[in-house]
Amino acid sequence: SCFQAKEVANYKSEKNAKFAKAELVGEAKNIPPYPGPNRMRDCYCTVNLDQEEVFRTKIVEKSLCPFYGEDFYCEIPRSFRHLSFYIFDRDVFRRDYSIGKVAVKKEDLQKYHGKDTWFQLQPVSADSEVQGKVHLELRLSEVITDSGVISHKLCQGLPIVNGQCDPYAAVSLLGPSRSDAKKTKVKRKTNNPQFEEVFYFEVKFGDEFLGGVRVPLRVLGQAGVHDAWYFLQPRENGGKSVKVEELGSLRLNIVYTEDHVFPSEHYTPLRDLLLYSSNVEPVSASTAHILGEVCREKQEAAIPLVRLFLHYGSIVPFISAIAHAEVNRTQDPNTIFRGNSLTSKCIDETMKLAGMHYLQVTLKPIIDEICAEHKPCEIDPVKLKESENLDTNRENLRQYVDRIFNVITTSGVRCPTVMCDIFFSLRESAATRFQVDQDVRYTAVSSFIFLRFFAPAILSPNLFHLRPHHPDPATSRTLTLISKTIQTLGSLAKSKSVRLSALSEFFYFHSYMYKSYSGFQWCYSCLFLFRFMIKRAQGRNRFGIKNFKKRWFRLTNHEFTYHKTKGEGALCSIPIENILAVERLEEESFKMKNMFQVIQPERALYIQANNCVEARDWIDILTKVSQCNRKRLSTYHPSAYLNGHWLCCKLSADTAPGCTPCTGGLPANIQLDVDGDRETERIYSLFSTYMTKLIKMQEACGSKSVYDGPEQEEYSSFVIDDPQETYKTLKQIVSAVQTLEQQHTKYKRDKFKKTKIGSQEHPIGDKSFQCYIRQQSESSTYSI
């Protein structure tokens, strides 16, 4: 299993907001056999933050070494102390039993950062499953007998077991020669009990034990008073008497990062440098490109860069600039965009964010069908089962490939505008660079849309949210064969596999037939429909007359426009991303037939088609073009807003939510929730981490500037086209990073001075926080 976590301490609101990103891609091994004739187990794994389950894998049946191969992502809205993985067994009566667990303390997560590690499963017992915190007030009594007073006032966040929680507190005084124990009254049906009970003990020596908290009496000091919050701790030696090695082990890969986000103005210098990257000549001297050069993995840089540029609407010029530079450095058209460059990773990440719903609309129905039918498609004679027929399997596979190939090549109308714009830029750069090779304009686009978008989604549908779990082995093999064939067709190359070559030959001619279309359907200005229709004035002017006029309508995958006459400039242009829904309009609205409405954020455009067939065609293609928009509506008004109310539901507010479900599908639900400041903070953290490489890159610029010859071998990994411009940018980056580093240090020191250990926000026992505070108090201002 792999767990990736992101924690964000939001300086903006002075509150800690915690985020975690997790992937389950692992396995367990050596699970103890079931006691009985059937020794195999049906196991599943859960991911827990303290006692809260946040993810559960599928059940792997009849295995003592289950492989899960699942992906998981979540954001954590609260603090946690332990990240735990539990292995459960489900018996024939569908009862679940815990086999063992792996619990990693929050403060230990960094030890396993990015490492593939096998952990021994530990026994699960009630004494070790502890959460919540307790408020204690201890006083020394002034009576002559030196008795002590303990008041147990309040508990919070206790776990609910079997649907209820009836807690009581047991207070014990422990000593070498005696022990006393007293209990409070039971508080029914609450996990936040308030006891307000006082217990008296005769104190002689030793420590006292309260619930799951050990409090040395010396904390009372000379004042004889101690008032603090504590995290409840597990009972010592509370585990079962089971040998750890008998429970098996679990493979984990943990990635943990922490971001502390300042108010927006703190990031202005670095953010401006980043957003200006597409205007820098050459682009290799830009801040964003330099980040890709110094990061260990291009993916590290691509994720925050893409999210930042998408947030500010600048992703297309940025990717166009770095792609154009990469194309100009490419010598062989057959290798264009085939490496793991910053361009490739940025386009991959853009497709993942902007194109996820497009992918689901295109592939999910056929993927669900393949997983449900379980048709045999194995074409390797060695792997063929006795009951299977090679010709039948080949025909099953051919039919699946045919259907998927067709849905892909006819899906361009649904492709999000931002992807179309990027592909258009790639196509133009490739065609200009390799003018002799006529196919490169197509392969430049298909290398992404097929090889890096559709094919991986077919191969691993669970990673792209097309399926909830990893498919079973037989279905996974079918999807692998389909994916390989789609890759071959998308690259416009013949398969090297003997078994797949016969299948791909069938589609080879078809791939060249679609080739002339593929260069346009995923690119910028594909014209779909144009026609004269009648539209009602939208009332953009306050005193304008809302009458009906004949206009020339034109639709591309980029915009929907209307003109006074054919060939004239547009009177109105509606960007595709502004279309929230396209629906029919009831005839009663204007006593006119064949009407439909194009709903925008502020108003609806009412249009009358020439006939019912034409109206249906316009509604269908407008819906497809806008289907992947992030803010599509789920409801609409089937009638118009006239005379101060909606004719359908009679509501008077023109902004009232729709009263009827949209027929064009549910909302895409893919709103990109990006905090630009958080992404800039992530980029700052990367620059700070790789500061040594930034300094080396500065040295490399000086070396190339002074010596007119090949650079030193230790600098050869950097792409430096213009040493002077690159050095200038590096100097600005270092200055911005240094300023932010100083601001972080000052904030953490001020926070440390104001922090009170033992308060409700920071109870005693929070080792991760105490370790963090200690590190901050010992750190000095970073100096470059």
Disulfide bonds with the S-S distance in Angstrom:
none
